[in-house]
Amino acid sequence: MDSKNQSVKEFHARGYVLPIALTFPVLLLPLTISLEFIIIVLGLIIFLSILILLQYNMVYVKIGHDFITIKPTLGRMKQTVLFKNITSVRYEPKCVHINYFSKIKNAELTLKIYTNQLTSKTKTELLNTLHTVFKDKEKRS
């Protein structure tokens, strides 16, 4: 990958956000029988709306000129791997496995990118970018 002309690419995991945002309030509507439940349901809807907004704007995969970063969910730490430490890349229908050598743990580890969390357009763009970046390290399964 040409490191001088390459900008950082960001990919968002927005595949499940809209269905959850639409179905959750509908499932809570039967609980609005009394005033106490209405207050609880409104509180839950506001809380989940904030979580959905955060998830919608969260960067799932970031690819720079010499690194790849993944942040799987809101509660987990992001993982960053330098391209020079990556030993192989394997593509499966719903997941990309990136094997890399960790100098800290002195072992080979695997970074998994689950593509079913992405919209089809984002998935295609991510896979095309990964094919371009890791063309010499690819393994097909």
ChimeraX commands (.cxc) that place a marker at each C-alpha (Angstrom):
marker #1 position 0.00,0.00,0.00 radius 0.5
marker #1 position 1.43,3.38,-0.95 radius 0.5
marker #1 position 1.94,5.04,2.42 radius 0.5
marker #1 position 2.46,8.56,1.07 radius 0.5
marker #1 position -0.83,8.97,-0.78 radius 0.5
marker #1 position -3.10,6.87,1.41 radius 0.5
marker #1 position -5.51,8.48,3.83 radius 0.5
marker #1 position -7.13,6.79,6.81 radius 0.5
marker #1 position -10.30,4.88,5.87 radius 0.5
marker #1 position -13.02,4.36,8.45 radius 0.5
marker #1 position -15.79,1.77,8.33 radius 0.5
marker #1 position -18.88,1.85,10.57 radius 0.5
marker #1 position -20.82,-1.20,11.81 radius 0.5
marker #1 position -24.32,0.00,11.04 radius 0.5
marker #1 position -25.88,-3.24,9.84 radius 0.5
marker #1 position -27.90,-3.97,12.99 radius 0.5
marker #1 position -28.52,-0.44,14.26 radius 0.5
marker #1 position -31.64,0.43,12.27 radius 0.5
marker #1 position -33.55,-2.84,12.86 radius 0.5
marker #1 position -32.88,-2.61,16.61 radius 0.5
marker #1 position -33.88,1.05,16.70 radius 0.5
marker #1 position -37.19,0.28,15.00 radius 0.5
marker #1 position -38.20,-2.91,16.80 radius 0.5
marker #1 position -37.29,-2.14,20.41 radius 0.5
marker #1 position -39.80,0.70,20.99 radius 0.5
marker #1 position -42.54,-1.39,19.35 radius 0.5
marker #1 position -41.80,-4.29,21.71 radius 0.5
marker #1 position -42.01,-1.97,24.71 radius 0.5
marker #1 position -45.39,-0.46,23.80 radius 0.5
marker #1 position -47.45,-3.22,25.49 radius 0.5
marker #1 position -45.74,-2.33,28.78 radius 0.5
marker #1 position -47.30,1.14,28.78 radius 0.5
marker #1 position -50.35,-0.04,30.74 radius 0.5
marker #1 position -49.86,2.21,33.75 radius 0.5
marker #1 position -48.06,5.47,34.51 radius 0.5
marker #1 position -45.17,3.74,36.31 radius 0.5
marker #1 position -44.47,1.53,33.32 radius 0.5
marker #1 position -44.70,4.50,30.96 radius 0.5
marker #1 position -41.95,6.30,32.91 radius 0.5
marker #1 position -39.76,3.17,32.93 radius 0.5
marker #1 position -40.36,2.56,29.21 radius 0.5
marker #1 position -39.56,6.18,28.32 radius 0.5
marker #1 position -36.36,5.97,30.36 radius 0.5
marker #1 position -35.36,2.77,28.57 radius 0.5
marker #1 position -36.16,4.26,25.17 radius 0.5
marker #1 position -34.03,7.33,25.91 radius 0.5
marker #1 position -31.15,5.20,27.23 radius 0.5
marker #1 position -31.25,2.84,24.24 radius 0.5
marker #1 position -31.55,5.75,21.83 radius 0.5
marker #1 position -28.30,7.15,23.21 radius 0.5
marker #1 position -26.60,3.73,22.89 radius 0.5
marker #1 position -27.89,3.32,19.33 radius 0.5
marker #1 position -26.63,6.79,18.41 radius 0.5
marker #1 position -23.20,5.99,19.87 radius 0.5
marker #1 position -23.10,2.64,18.02 radius 0.5
marker #1 position -24.17,4.31,14.77 radius 0.5
marker #1 position -21.31,6.82,14.95 radius 0.5
marker #1 position -18.69,4.39,16.28 radius 0.5
marker #1 position -15.84,3.46,13.92 radius 0.5
marker #1 position -15.71,-0.35,13.61 radius 0.5
marker #1 position -12.57,-0.67,11.43 radius 0.5
marker #1 position -9.97,1.96,10.67 radius 0.5
marker #1 position -7.25,1.35,8.08 radius 0.5
marker #1 position -4.31,3.74,7.93 radius 0.5
marker #1 position -1.12,3.82,5.93 radius 0.5
marker #1 position 0.62,1.26,8.16 radius 0.5
marker #1 position -1.99,-0.01,10.64 radius 0.5
marker #1 position -5.45,-1.50,11.05 radius 0.5
marker #1 position -7.63,-0.85,14.10 radius 0.5
marker #1 position -10.83,-2.64,15.11 radius 0.5
marker #1 position -13.28,-1.72,17.88 radius 0.5
marker #1 position -15.88,-4.53,17.96 radius 0.5
marker #1 position -18.40,-3.03,20.41 radius 0.5
marker #1 position -18.88,-0.05,22.70 radius 0.5
marker #1 position -17.62,-1.88,25.78 radius 0.5
marker #1 position -14.46,-3.42,24.32 radius 0.5
marker #1 position -11.06,-1.85,23.82 radius 0.5
marker #1 position -9.85,-1.19,20.32 radius 0.5
marker #1 position -7.11,-3.40,18.89 radius 0.5
marker #1 position -4.45,-1.92,16.62 radius 0.5
marker #1 position -2.06,-4.00,14.53 radius 0.5
marker #1 position 0.79,-2.72,12.38 radius 0.5
marker #1 position 0.90,-4.05,8.82 radius 0.5
marker #1 position 4.49,-5.23,9.31 radius 0.5
marker #1 position 3.33,-7.61,12.10 radius 0.5
marker #1 position 0.59,-9.24,9.98 radius 0.5
marker #1 position 1.54,-12.72,8.78 radius 0.5
marker #1 position -1.60,-13.78,6.86 radius 0.5
marker #1 position -5.18,-12.83,6.04 radius 0.5
marker #1 position -7.97,-15.37,5.50 radius 0.5
marker #1 position -11.41,-14.50,4.16 radius 0.5
marker #1 position -14.59,-16.36,5.12 radius 0.5
marker #1 position -18.16,-15.43,4.16 radius 0.5
marker #1 position -18.94,-13.70,7.48 radius 0.5
marker #1 position -15.50,-13.03,8.91 radius 0.5
marker #1 position -11.99,-11.90,8.00 radius 0.5
marker #1 position -9.17,-13.47,10.05 radius 0.5
marker #1 position -6.00,-11.41,10.30 radius 0.5
marker #1 position -3.12,-13.34,11.84 radius 0.5
marker #1 position -0.35,-11.25,13.35 radius 0.5
marker #1 position 2.65,-11.61,15.58 radius 0.5
marker #1 position 2.38,-9.84,18.94 radius 0.5
marker #1 position 5.75,-8.77,20.31 radius 0.5
marker #1 position 4.20,-8.13,23.73 radius 0.5
marker #1 position 2.83,-11.67,24.10 radius 0.5
marker #1 position 5.52,-13.20,21.88 radius 0.5
marker #1 position 2.89,-15.26,20.07 radius 0.5
marker #1 position 0.79,-15.27,16.93 radius 0.5
marker #1 position -2.72,-13.93,17.51 radius 0.5
marker #1 position -5.81,-13.50,15.35 radius 0.5
marker #1 position -7.80,-10.33,14.80 radius 0.5
marker #1 position -11.35,-11.09,13.61 radius 0.5
marker #1 position -13.48,-8.68,11.63 radius 0.5
marker #1 position -17.10,-9.84,11.49 radius 0.5
marker #1 position -18.50,-8.55,8.21 radius 0.5
marker #1 position -22.14,-9.41,8.98 radius 0.5
marker #1 position -22.26,-6.27,11.16 radius 0.5
marker #1 position -21.69,-4.09,8.09 radius 0.5
marker #1 position -24.09,-2.89,5.44 radius 0.5
marker #1 position -23.51,-4.50,2.04 radius 0.5
marker #1 position -21.97,-1.33,0.57 radius 0.5
marker #1 position -19.59,-0.90,3.52 radius 0.5
marker #1 position -18.71,-4.61,3.47 radius 0.5
marker #1 position -17.81,-4.44,-0.22 radius 0.5
marker #1 position -15.70,-1.33,0.31 radius 0.5
marker #1 position -13.92,-2.88,3.31 radius 0.5
marker #1 position -13.17,-6.15,1.48 radius 0.5
marker #1 position -11.86,-4.27,-1.57 radius 0.5
marker #1 position -9.61,-2.19,0.68 radius 0.5
marker #1 position -8.35,-5.28,2.52 radius 0.5
marker #1 position -7.66,-7.07,-0.79 radius 0.5
marker #1 position -5.64,-4.07,-1.94 radius 0.5
marker #1 position -3.68,-3.73,1.29 radius 0.5
marker #1 position -3.03,-7.44,1.97 radius 0.5
marker #1 position -2.78,-8.90,-1.54 radius 0.5
marker #1 position 0.57,-10.55,-0.73 radius 0.5
marker #1 position -0.68,-12.09,2.56 radius 0.5
marker #1 position -4.07,-13.49,1.53 radius 0.5
marker #1 position -5.31,-17.01,2.09 radius 0.5
marker #1 position -8.70,-18.17,0.80 radius 0.5
marker #1 position -10.89,-20.72,2.56 radius 0.5
marker link #1:1,2 radius 0.2
marker link #1:2,3 radius 0.2
marker link #1:3,4 radius 0.2
marker link #1:4,5 radius 0.2
marker link #1:5,6 radius 0.2
marker link #1:6,7 radius 0.2
marker link #1:7,8 radius 0.2
marker link #1:8,9 radius 0.2
marker link #1:9,10 radius 0.2
marker link #1:10,11 radius 0.2
marker link #1:11,12 radius 0.2
marker link #1:12,13 radius 0.2
marker link #1:13,14 radius 0.2
marker link #1:14,15 radius 0.2
marker link #1:15,16 radius 0.2
marker link #1:16,17 radius 0.2
marker link #1:17,18 radius 0.2
marker link #1:18,19 radius 0.2
marker link #1:19,20 radius 0.2
marker link #1:20,21 radius 0.2
marker link #1:21,22 radius 0.2
marker link #1:22,23 radius 0.2
marker link #1:23,24 radius 0.2
marker link #1:24,25 radius 0.2
marker link #1:25,26 radius 0.2
marker link #1:26,27 radius 0.2
marker link #1:27,28 radius 0.2
marker link #1:28,29 radius 0.2
marker link #1:29,30 radius 0.2
marker link #1:30,31 radius 0.2
marker link #1:31,32 radius 0.2
marker link #1:32,33 radius 0.2
marker link #1:33,34 radius 0.2
marker link #1:34,35 radius 0.2
marker link #1:35,36 radius 0.2
marker link #1:36,37 radius 0.2
marker link #1:37,38 radius 0.2
marker link #1:38,39 radius 0.2
marker link #1:39,40 radius 0.2
marker link #1:40,41 radius 0.2
marker link #1:41,42 radius 0.2
marker link #1:42,43 radius 0.2
marker link #1:43,44 radius 0.2
marker link #1:44,45 radius 0.2
marker link #1:45,46 radius 0.2
marker link #1:46,47 radius 0.2
marker link #1:47,48 radius 0.2
marker link #1:48,49 radius 0.2
marker link #1:49,50 radius 0.2
marker link #1:50,51 radius 0.2
marker link #1:51,52 radius 0.2
marker link #1:52,53 radius 0.2
marker link #1:53,54 radius 0.2
marker link #1:54,55 radius 0.2
marker link #1:55,56 radius 0.2
marker link #1:56,57 radius 0.2
marker link #1:57,58 radius 0.2
marker link #1:58,59 radius 0.2
marker link #1:59,60 radius 0.2
marker link #1:60,61 radius 0.2
marker link #1:61,62 radius 0.2
marker link #1:62,63 radius 0.2
marker link #1:63,64 radius 0.2
marker link #1:64,65 radius 0.2
marker link #1:65,66 radius 0.2
marker link #1:66,67 radius 0.2
marker link #1:67,68 radius 0.2
marker link #1:68,69 radius 0.2
marker link #1:69,70 radius 0.2
marker link #1:70,71 radius 0.2
marker link #1:71,72 radius 0.2
marker link #1:72,73 radius 0.2
marker link #1:73,74 radius 0.2
marker link #1:74,75 radius 0.2
marker link #1:75,76 radius 0.2
marker link #1:76,77 radius 0.2
marker link #1:77,78 radius 0.2
marker link #1:78,79 radius 0.2
marker link #1:79,80 radius 0.2
marker link #1:80,81 radius 0.2
marker link #1:81,82 radius 0.2
marker link #1:82,83 radius 0.2
marker link #1:83,84 radius 0.2
marker link #1:84,85 radius 0.2
marker link #1:85,86 radius 0.2
marker link #1:86,87 radius 0.2
marker link #1:87,88 radius 0.2
marker link #1:88,89 radius 0.2
marker link #1:89,90 radius 0.2
marker link #1:90,91 radius 0.2
marker link #1:91,92 radius 0.2
marker link #1:92,93 radius 0.2
marker link #1:93,94 radius 0.2
marker link #1:94,95 radius 0.2
marker link #1:95,96 radius 0.2
marker link #1:96,97 radius 0.2
marker link #1:97,98 radius 0.2
marker link #1:98,99 radius 0.2
marker link #1:99,100 radius 0.2
marker link #1:100,101 radius 0.2
marker link #1:101,102 radius 0.2
marker link #1:102,103 radius 0.2
marker link #1:103,104 radius 0.2
marker link #1:104,105 radius 0.2
marker link #1:105,106 radius 0.2
marker link #1:106,107 radius 0.2
marker link #1:107,108 radius 0.2
marker link #1:108,109 radius 0.2
marker link #1:109,110 radius 0.2
marker link #1:110,111 radius 0.2
marker link #1:111,112 radius 0.2
marker link #1:112,113 radius 0.2
marker link #1:113,114 radius 0.2
marker link #1:114,115 radius 0.2
marker link #1:115,116 radius 0.2
marker link #1:116,117 radius 0.2
marker link #1:117,118 radius 0.2
marker link #1:118,119 radius 0.2
marker link #1:119,120 radius 0.2
marker link #1:120,121 radius 0.2
marker link #1:121,122 radius 0.2
marker link #1:122,123 radius 0.2
marker link #1:123,124 radius 0.2
marker link #1:124,125 radius 0.2
marker link #1:125,126 radius 0.2
marker link #1:126,127 radius 0.2
marker link #1:127,128 radius 0.2
marker link #1:128,129 radius 0.2
marker link #1:129,130 radius 0.2
marker link #1:130,131 radius 0.2
marker link #1:131,132 radius 0.2
marker link #1:132,133 radius 0.2
marker link #1:133,134 radius 0.2
marker link #1:134,135 radius 0.2
marker link #1:135,136 radius 0.2
marker link #1:136,137 radius 0.2
marker link #1:137,138 radius 0.2
marker link #1:138,139 radius 0.2
marker link #1:139,140 radius 0.2
marker link #1:140,141 radius 0.2
view
